[in-house]
Amino acid sequence: MVKIKPFKGIRPPKAYASEVASRPYDVLNSQEAQQEAGEKSLLHIIKPEIDFTPIADEHSEKVYDKAVENFKKWQANGWLVQDREEKYYIYAQTMDGRTQYGLVACCHFEDYLSGKIKKHELTRRDKEEDRMKHVRIQNANLEPVFFSYPACKEMDEIVSKIVSTQEPEYDFTAEDGFGHTFWCIDDPETNKRITTIFEKIPALYVADGHHRTAAAALVGSEKKAANPTHTGNEEYCYFLAVIFPDNQLKIIDYNRVVKDLNGLSEDDFLKKLSDCFEIREIGETIYKPVELHNFGMYLNHKWYSLTAKPGTYNDFDPIGVLDVTILSDKILNDILGIKDLRTDKRIDFVGGIRGLEELKKRVDSGEMKVAFALYPVSMKQLIDIADSGNIMPPKTTWFEPKLRSGLIIHKLD
């Protein structure tokens, strides 16, 4: 049973929302962020290295100082303003004609530490430390994490009533074509009811933002340790999330490209593949996997369908059933000699939002030798893995659209 609360969001006035809102810190490099950032963009706060010429080291002290300076400036200029009352918010995202509705709320750090907020990926301490520093210096969660919860009929009804009867606070389409719509829940009784509903929700699931979630929980722990009168209800105990019903979310494919064939000729590579896969040559037409345990492969200007043979996977094991596991074990490890997906420089990962044309491009350019297209993981698979306490292989899930940063911020005091 999870603990959430409404909060006094810091957010842009309606007229500035589309200018302040930005893509998240981790989907743009510094050069891309510098090109994309308008005058009011939150990128100046979450990637402040872009304000230096040349672009500064993102981990330098002057960059952290600039982040604090810019956050203060945005508030002083009225580009970010804090609400006077605690409330929940609704954030809807539209992509390819499909809309998902999330509750903007604050989650309790103890729920993450106790396992009520469940993860499916490992985190790296260096990345946690970087995110922790940003939370500490700003005393705020500048960007929300992306959570899911088991769909709840009463919550669906509350959200449906608000979005059908109330004018949205923000409603705009970003440059990537994705729609972002945002409502404030001003009714105190509705806010109170939402808190009560979530007391009966057994768990939340981290969809996207594992490092930010871990960082927020660790900062909460630090502040608890530093406060001798800690009660567990302080604002610093909570961090910013947008929580979507699991039945509204769609995971898209996360594909792989590899630099070489580990010393094998193409014929020898295909022969070794045939031990574990049924291989069908497709030709020049891009091949997208059609079901679980079916893969697309691009090699030497040709697409292939690979279907894993029975016995190469375990449908009764939440990890063994995953196509990323089959690919990692039977091809990347056994044939191509790639043992650690986190550190091996011979492999790269391509989010499905870029399309399978991107795989072809990376191979045709000579940069990569072979590409693999995967059938996407389902939300059920993600939840089964999180519930069983297992961890997915790296780069397994890709959620789209990403949450826009800058639509709402949570202060820790």
C-alpha positions in Angstrom: 0.0 0.0 0.0 1.8 3.1 -1.3 1.9 6.6 0.1 1.4 9.6 -2.1 0.5 13.2 -1.5 -0.5 16.4 -3.3 1.9 19.3 -3.4 2.4 23.0 -4.2 3.8 22.6 -7.7 6.2 25.1 -9.2 5.2 25.6 -12.8 5.1 28.0 -15.7 2.2 30.4 -16.2 -0.1 29.2 -19.1 1.5 31.6 -21.6 5.0 30.3 -21.0 4.3 26.5 -20.7 5.4 25.4 -24.2 8.5 27.6 -24.0 9.7 26.4 -20.6 8.9 22.8 -21.2 11.8 20.8 -22.6 12.9 17.2 -23.3 14.5 15.4 -20.3 18.2 15.9 -19.5 19.2 12.4 -20.6 17.8 12.3 -24.1 19.9 15.2 -25.4 23.6 15.7 -25.5 25.0 19.1 -24.6 25.3 20.3 -28.2 21.7 19.2 -29.0 20.4 20.9 -25.9 22.2 24.1 -26.7 20.7 24.2 -30.2 17.2 23.3 -28.9 17.1 25.7 -25.8 15.0 28.8 -26.2 15.3 31.7 -23.8 12.9 30.3 -21.2 13.7 26.6 -21.7 14.2 24.5 -18.6 17.3 23.1 -20.4 19.2 26.1 -19.0 18.5 24.7 -15.5 18.8 20.9 -16.1 21.7 21.2 -18.6 23.3 24.5 -17.6 26.7 23.6 -19.2 25.0 24.9 -22.4 25.3 28.5 -21.1 29.1 28.5 -21.4 31.2 29.1 -24.5 32.6 26.6 -25.2 30.2 24.2 -23.5 31.5 23.4 -20.0 32.1 20.1 -18.3 28.6 19.2 -16.9 30.1 18.0 -13.7 32.1 21.2 -12.9 31.3 23.4 -9.9 30.6 26.4 -12.1 27.9 24.4 -13.9 26.2 23.3 -10.7 26.3 27.0 -9.6 24.8 28.1 -12.9 22.0 25.6 -12.4 21.1 27.2 -9.0 21.4 30.7 -10.5 19.2 29.9 -13.4 16.5 28.3 -11.2 16.3 31.4 -9.1 16.3 33.6 -12.2 13.4 31.7 -13.7 11.3 32.2 -10.5 12.3 35.9 -10.2 11.3 36.4 -13.9 7.9 34.8 -13.3 8.6 32.0 -15.7 8.1 29.5 -12.9 5.6 30.2 -10.1 4.6 28.1 -7.1 0.9 27.2 -6.5 -0.5 28.4 -3.2 -2.4 25.2 -2.4 -1.4 21.5 -2.4 -3.0 19.6 -5.2 -2.6 16.8 -7.6 -2.4 17.3 -11.4 -3.2 15.3 -14.5 -0.7 15.1 -17.3 -1.8 13.6 -20.7 0.5 12.7 -23.5 -0.7 12.0 -27.1 1.4 10.1 -29.6 0.2 8.6 -32.9 -3.4 9.2 -31.9 -3.1 7.4 -28.6 -3.4 9.3 -25.3 -2.2 8.2 -21.8 -3.3 10.0 -18.7 -1.0 10.2 -15.7 -1.5 11.5 -12.1 1.2 14.0 -11.1 1.9 13.3 -7.4 4.6 13.1 -4.8 5.8 9.6 -3.8 7.4 8.7 -0.5 11.1 7.7 -0.5 10.6 4.9 2.1 8.3 3.1 -0.4 11.3 2.9 -2.8 13.6 1.6 -0.1 11.1 -0.9 1.2 10.3 -2.2 -2.3 6.8 -0.9 -2.7 8.1 1.1 -5.6 9.5 -1.6 -7.7 12.4 -1.4 -10.2 13.3 -3.6 -13.1 16.8 -2.1 -13.9 20.1 -1.9 -12.1 21.4 1.6 -11.3 25.0 2.9 -11.4 26.3 4.8 -8.4 28.1 7.4 -10.4 24.8 8.4 -12.2 22.9 8.3 -8.9 25.5 10.7 -7.4 25.2 13.2 -10.3 21.4 13.3 -9.9 21.6 13.5 -6.1 23.8 16.6 -6.5 21.2 18.3 -8.6 18.5 17.5 -6.1 20.7 18.7 -3.2 21.8 22.0 -4.7 18.3 23.0 -5.9 16.5 21.4 -2.9 13.9 20.3 -5.5 13.0 17.6 -7.9 13.3 19.4 -11.2 12.1 16.5 -13.4 9.5 13.9 -12.7 10.1 10.2 -12.8 7.7 8.0 -14.9 5.8 5.4 -12.8 3.0 2.9 -13.5 0.3 1.5 -11.2 -2.2 -1.3 -11.6 -5.2 0.3 -13.3 -8.0 1.3 -10.9 -11.6 1.9 -12.0 -12.2 4.7 -9.5 -9.1 6.6 -10.6 -10.1 6.2 -14.2 -13.5 7.7 -13.4 -12.0 10.6 -11.6 -9.5 11.4 -14.4 -12.2 11.0 -17.0 -14.5 13.4 -15.2 -11.8 16.1 -14.9 -10.6 15.9 -18.5 -14.1 16.0 -19.9 -15.5 18.8 -17.8 -12.5 21.1 -17.1 -10.4 23.3 -19.4 -6.8 22.2 -19.4 -4.1 24.5 -17.9 -1.7 23.6 -20.7 -2.4 22.1 -24.1 0.3 22.2 -26.8 2.1 20.0 -29.3 5.9 19.9 -29.1 8.2 20.1 -32.0 8.4 16.3 -32.2 4.7 16.1 -32.8 3.7 14.7 -29.4 0.8 16.4 -27.5 1.0 17.5 -23.9 -2.1 18.5 -21.9 -2.2 19.3 -18.2 -5.0 19.9 -15.7 -4.9 21.1 -12.1 -7.1 19.2 -9.6 -8.4 22.1 -7.4 -11.2 20.4 -5.6 -9.9 19.5 -2.0 -12.3 16.5 -1.7 -11.1 15.0 -4.9 -7.5 15.4 -3.9 -8.2 13.8 -0.5 -10.0 10.9 -2.2 -7.0 10.2 -4.5 -4.7 9.9 -1.6 -7.1 7.4 0.0 -7.4 5.4 -3.3 -3.6 5.0 -3.5 -3.4 3.7 0.1 -5.0 0.5 -1.4 -2.7 0.3 -4.4 -0.2 -2.5 -3.6 2.8 -1.2 -5.6 4.1 1.3 -8.1 6.5 0.4 -10.9 9.4 2.5 -12.2 8.9 2.7 -16.0 11.5 5.3 -16.8 13.9 7.2 -14.5 15.6 4.6 -12.3 18.5 6.9 -11.5 16.4 9.9 -10.6 14.2 7.7 -8.4 17.2 6.2 -6.6 18.8 9.7 -6.2 15.6 11.1 -4.8 15.3 8.3 -2.3 18.9 8.6 -1.2 18.5 12.4 -0.7 15.4 11.7 1.4 17.5 9.3 3.5 20.2 11.9 3.9 17.8 14.5 5.1 16.1 12.0 7.5 19.5 11.2 9.0 20.3 14.9 9.5 17.0 15.7 11.2 16.8 14.5 14.8 13.0 15.3 14.9 12.2 13.5 11.7 8.6 12.3 11.5 8.3 10.9 8.0 5.9 13.5 6.9 8.4 16.2 5.9 8.3 17.5 2.3 11.8 16.1 1.7 10.4 12.6 2.2 8.6 13.0 -1.1 9.7 13.2 -4.7 8.0 14.1 -8.0 6.4 11.4 -10.2 3.8 11.0 -13.0 2.0 7.8 -12.4 0.1 6.1 -15.3 -2.3 3.1 -15.3 -0.5 0.1 -16.6 -3.1 -0.7 -19.2 -2.5 2.7 -20.9 1.2 2.3 -21.4 3.0 0.9 -24.4 6.6 -0.1 -24.5 8.4 0.2 -27.8 11.3 -1.8 -29.1 14.9 -1.3 -28.0 17.3 -2.6 -30.6 21.0 -3.5 -30.9 23.8 -2.8 -33.4 27.2 -4.6 -33.2 30.5 -3.5 -34.7 31.9 -6.8 -35.9 31.2 -10.6 -36.2 33.9 -11.6 -33.7 36.3 -12.8 -36.4 33.7 -14.9 -38.2 32.8 -14.7 -41.9 29.2 -13.9 -42.7 28.6 -17.5 -43.8 30.1 -18.9 -40.6 28.1 -16.5 -38.6 24.8 -17.5 -40.3 25.8 -21.2 -39.8 26.3 -20.7 -36.1 22.9 -18.8 -35.9 21.1 -21.8 -37.4 21.9 -23.9 -34.3 19.4 -21.9 -32.3 17.3 -20.0 -34.9 15.1 -20.7 -37.9 16.5 -18.3 -40.5 14.5 -16.8 -43.3 16.2 -14.4 -45.8 13.9 -11.4 -46.5 16.0 -9.3 -48.8 16.1 -5.5 -49.0 12.6 -4.9 -47.4 12.9 -3.8 -43.8 11.7 -6.7 -41.5 10.0 -5.9 -38.2 9.5 -8.7 -35.7 5.9 -9.9 -35.6 5.8 -11.8 -32.3 7.7 -12.9 -29.2 10.9 -14.9 -30.0 11.0 -13.5 -33.5 13.9 -11.1 -34.4 14.8 -9.0 -37.4 18.5 -9.0 -38.4 20.2 -6.7 -40.9 23.5 -8.0 -42.4 25.4 -7.1 -45.6 22.4 -5.1 -47.1 19.9 -7.9 -46.4 17.2 -8.4 -43.8 16.5 -11.7 -42.2 13.8 -13.1 -39.9 15.2 -15.1 -37.0 12.9 -17.3 -34.9 14.2 -18.8 -31.8 13.9 -22.6 -31.7 12.1 -24.3 -28.8 14.6 -25.1 -26.0 16.4 -21.8 -26.4 14.1 -19.9 -24.0 12.0 -20.6 -20.9 8.4 -19.2 -21.1 8.0 -20.0 -17.4 10.9 -17.8 -16.2 10.2 -14.0 -16.2 13.8 -13.3 -17.4 14.3 -16.4 -19.6 11.2 -15.6 -21.6 12.6 -12.2 -22.7 13.8 -11.8 -26.2 16.7 -9.6 -24.9 17.8 -12.6 -22.8 17.6 -14.9 -25.9 19.6 -12.5 -28.0 22.1 -11.8 -25.2 22.7 -15.5 -24.4 22.5 -17.2 -27.8 24.0 -14.5 -30.1 25.8 -11.7 -28.3 27.5 -13.9 -25.7 27.8 -17.3 -27.3 28.7 -16.2 -30.9 29.8 -12.6 -30.8 31.7 -12.7 -27.5 29.9 -9.8 -25.9 29.8 -10.6 -22.2 28.8 -7.3 -20.6 26.2 -5.1 -22.3 27.0 -2.3 -19.9 30.7 -2.0 -20.7 31.4 -3.6 -24.1 32.3 -0.9 -26.7 31.4 -3.2 -29.6 27.7 -2.9 -29.0 25.3 0.1 -29.1 21.6 0.5 -28.5 19.0 2.2 -30.7 15.6 3.2 -29.3 12.6 2.1 -31.5 11.5 5.7 -31.8 14.2 6.1 -34.4 12.7 3.4 -36.6 14.4 0.3 -38.1 15.7 2.5 -40.9 18.2 3.8 -38.3 19.6 0.2 -37.9 20.1 -0.1 -41.7 21.8 3.3 -41.8 24.2 2.4 -39.0 25.2 -0.9 -40.8 25.3 0.6 -44.3 27.6 3.4 -43.2 30.2 0.8 -42.2 30.1 1.9 -38.5 28.4 -1.3 -37.5 28.4 -4.8 -39.0 25.1 -6.3 -38.0 21.8 -5.0 -36.4 19.1 -6.8 -34.5 15.5 -5.7 -34.2 13.5 -7.0 -31.2 9.8 -7.5 -30.5 8.9 -5.0 -27.6 8.6 -6.1 -24.0 5.1 -6.0 -22.6 3.9 -4.2 -19.5 2.9 -7.6 -18.1 6.5 -8.9 -18.6 7.9 -5.8 -16.9 5.5 -6.1 -13.9 6.2 -9.9 -13.6 9.9 -9.2 -13.4 9.6 -6.4 -10.9 7.2 -8.4 -8.8 9.6 -11.4 -8.7 12.5 -9.2 -7.6 14.4 -9.8 -10.9 16.2 -7.3 -13.0 15.9 -6.9 -16.7 19.0 -6.9 -18.9 20.3 -3.4 -19.8 18.5 -1.4 -22.4 15.3 -3.5 -22.5 12.5 -1.0 -22.3 11.9 2.2 -24.2 8.9 4.3 -23.2 7.6 7.0 -25.6 6.6 9.8 -25.4 9.0 11.0 -22.7 7.7 13.3 -20.0 8.3 16.9 -20.7 10.5 18.6 -18.0 9.5 22.0 -16.8 5.7 21.6 -16.6 6.0 21.0 -12.9 8.7 21.0 -10.2 8.5 19.9 -6.5 10.4 21.8 -3.8 11.7 19.8 -0.8 10.7 22.3 1.8 
